[in-house]
Amino acid sequence: MSTKHIYNKVIGFALAILTFAACSDTWNDHFESKGKDMKDYTLWEGISQNSNLSNFAKVIEKCGFDKSLSSSQVFTVFAPTNDHFSAQEADELIAAYNAEKGKVNEDDNTVIKEFVHNHIAMYNHSIYEASSDSLMMMNGKRIKLSTSSFGSSPILTKNELYSNGVLFTIDGKAEFATNIFEYLRKDADLDSVSSFFYNNHLYHHEFIPGRSIPGGIIDGKTYYLDSVFVQRNDLFNVLDADLNEEDSTYWMVAPTNAVWKQLLEEYQPYFNYDNQVKFRDSMMYTSPRLAIMAGTIFSRTLNTDAQLTDSAVSTNAAYTYVNRRMWGSNNLHYYQYGGISSTNTKKPFGPEGIFNGTENVQCTNGQVMKTDNWKIDKLNSFNQWIIIEAEDRGSLKEVSQYTDSKTNEELGTVTPITRRVLNDNPFYGKVWGDAFVEFEEAVNEGKIQHSVTFNIEDVLSNIGYDIYLVTAPALANDSNATQAQRLPTQLKCTLSYHNQDGTAQEKVLGDKITTSPDEVGYILLAEDFKFPCSSWGLVEAEPQVTLTVATNVARKGTTWTKTLRIDCIMLVPHGIATVDEERFTISPHGDGDTFYWLRK
């Protein structure tokens, strides 16, 4: 739950208190008129002494909640009578509670969550003529309460007042309404997904002071009569979806166990981290599973029925849902399915769409869409092409150095200058981001070769990349560039990466590469290159993958320049891009929908 949501709920609670205080002659009259009927003993005493509630009382006691109902805390209890809740049902619940006891957090025990807390609400609640409300139970579920029913169960007796609360009796157990997160571990077909989401390292509880009851201050610290915790899952943050929140609505495409196994076997080699990576085992567990689930959840607030006929935008589809963009281009979106450019068969509900053929299970906050026919291609999710814009902060690792003979200071042999391509320039819209970096010579000694090194992050292992160096012409910044400024240069490109032991390896990708002087140059440095180790998802102070671009010019003059003009470096999943004399053409998601960028 976000801070905003917590804030809203706290405000809502405060407003409820104000409403209670301001209103209510009817409410006050009710309690005042019934005050003489209030028992001077606790809810637990009242329940345990009622022979028609013995089965319910047995479950409450065996689950340890009798202590709470005997305390000074205030509750409202909805107890099913023996006529509608048998001794056998009670014994089955007690056995189920004991089977989970000590193995899961107490609040996560199925019997506590789905039975005990589903029949008890905090604070006094009563019903009067024509009242109707939605009551929040201790498990966070809201159940409709009217003068005659609690959820779908008829009310038998009502408004019995005790020293610490109110007791109702009802005709049958209250139905537990399951949200998406809870449903995952109820469906045997989704055991694999459930195991990932309920992993102890990802799933935990968080204390919510605003919903807890303070009891006073001891040694400067507040202690609480009742502490309210909510479920928290790190995956909810990564997937940008609170799947356990009852006030949100999502669709979740979930692979069955057979599909999960197949995908995991395929994806695991893509996330092979070197032996020096901190928390390597955890990364190798989490990353391929996250690769399966990222892009599978859809907010219904942002995906209306009308919008879904064309495209489905998952919660991982980034920045803004207004223009639906990723990576700076509408053509390079990820985690979005369908869209204007797609054929009808690839629309979300088309024959090749991600929602086609799913088995849909309704939950309180949306639906789980089970499928054994996976339609989410890795090229449209985690196997993305990587663009390192030369002008972006963090892209440039270092430039070559020389020692100043006068000051003995280490200085760069080149000076990086960001050049913008203006909208009246013929190359506007042809250079990536309409900007490039010109590495101007800072020292002009004939023997010195210049080099610049770029950081490359988030590479996958054991999957092919076509590696491109994209250069820009001098004309892209200055339409009046002289012939000397427009000279080509020769380059040597060296890729550095880690082996399994974490040792840096180097591979020369080109020794005498000639740039294109008057066009955007797409230089294919390597085809179907596979990194032995992944850096996907790592936060690296020193990225393990770098590309060094160096001049390799024997002699300057009228033939060559040592000035470098670098637009970007691209690592493109193998086979989805082609280059000809006039254009760079790509099918970003391998789906046949192609886009191109002119070079000239």
HELIX and SHEET records of a PDB file:
HELIX    1   1 THR A    3  CYS A   23  1                                  21    
HELIX    2   2 ASP A   25  LYS A   34  1                                  10    
HELIX    3   3 GLY A   35  ASP A   37  5                                   3    
HELIX    4   4 LEU A   43  SER A   48  1                                   6    
HELIX    5   5 SER A   51  LEU A   53  5                                   3    
HELIX    6   6 SER A   54  LYS A   62  1                                   9    
HELIX    7   7 ASP A   66  LEU A   69  1                                   4    
HELIX    8   8 ALA A   87  GLU A  100  1                                  14    
HELIX    9   9 GLU A  106  ASP A  108  5                                   3    
HELIX   10  10 THR A  110  VAL A  111  1                                   2    
HELIX   11  11 ILE A  112  VAL A  116  3                                   5    
HELIX   12  12 ILE A  180  LEU A  184  1                                   5    
HELIX   13  13 ALA A  188  LEU A  190  5                                   3    
HELIX   14  14 ASP A  191  PHE A  197  1                                   7    
HELIX   15  15 PRO A  209  ARG A  211  5                                   3    
HELIX   16  16 ASP A  234  LEU A  239  1                                   6    
HELIX   17  17 ASN A  257  TYR A  267  1                                  11    
HELIX   18  18 GLN A  268  PHE A  271  5                                   4    
HELIX   19  19 ARG A  280  MET A  293  1                                  14    
HELIX   20  20 ASP A  305  LEU A  308  1                                   4    
HELIX   21  21 ASN A  330  LEU A  332  5                                   3    
HELIX   22  22 ASN A  344  LYS A  346  5                                   3    
HELIX   23  23 LYS A  378  ASN A  380  5                                   3    
HELIX   24  24 TRP A  432  ASP A  434  5                                   3    
HELIX   25  25 ALA A  474  ALA A  476  5                                   3    
SHEET    1   A 5 ILE A 120  MET A 122  0                                        
SHEET    2   A 5 PHE A  75  PRO A  80 -1                                        
SHEET    3   A 5 GLY A 165  ILE A 170  1                                        
SHEET    4   A 5 SER A 153  TYR A 162 -1                                        
SHEET    5   A 5 SER A 149  PHE A 150 -1                                        
SHEET    1   B 2 SER A 132  MET A 136  0                                        
SHEET    2   B 2 ARG A 142  SER A 146 -1                                        
SHEET    1   C 2 TYR A 203  PHE A 207  0                                        
SHEET    2   C 2 PHE A 229  ASN A 233 -1                                        
SHEET    1   D 2 ILE A 213  ILE A 218  0                                        
SHEET    2   D 2 LYS A 221  ASP A 226 -1                                        
SHEET    1   E 4 ILE A 297  SER A 299  0                                        
SHEET    2   E 4 TYR A 250  PRO A 255 -1                                        
SHEET    3   E 4 GLY A 366  THR A 371  1                                        
SHEET    4   E 4 GLU A 359  CYS A 363 -1                                        
SHEET    1   F 2 SER A 311  VAL A 313  0                                        
SHEET    2   F 2 GLN A 336  GLY A 338 -1                                        
SHEET    1   G 4 ILE A 386  GLU A 389  0                                        
SHEET    2   G 4 LEU A 564  PRO A 573 -1                                        
SHEET    3   G 4 ALA A 435  GLU A 441 -1                                        
SHEET    4   G 4 VAL A 414  ARG A 420 -1                                        
SHEET    1   H 4 ILE A 386  GLU A 389  0                                        
SHEET    2   H 4 LEU A 564  PRO A 573 -1                                        
SHEET    3   H 4 TYR A 465  THR A 471 -1                                        
SHEET    4   H 4 GLY A 521  PHE A 529 -1                                        
SHEET    1   I 5 LEU A 396  VAL A 399  0                                        
SHEET    2   I 5 SER A 451  ILE A 456 -1                                        
SHEET    3   I 5 VAL A 545  THR A 551 -1                                        
SHEET    4   I 5 GLN A 490  HIS A 498 -1                                        
SHEET    5   I 5 ALA A 504  THR A 514 -1                                        
SHEET    1   J 2 GLN A 401  THR A 403  0                                        
SHEET    2   J 2 GLU A 410  GLY A 412 -1                                        
SHEET    1   K 3 ALA A 577  VAL A 579  0                                        
SHEET    2   K 3 ARG A 583  ILE A 586 -1                                        
SHEET    3   K 3 PHE A 595  LEU A 598 -1                                        
END                                                                             
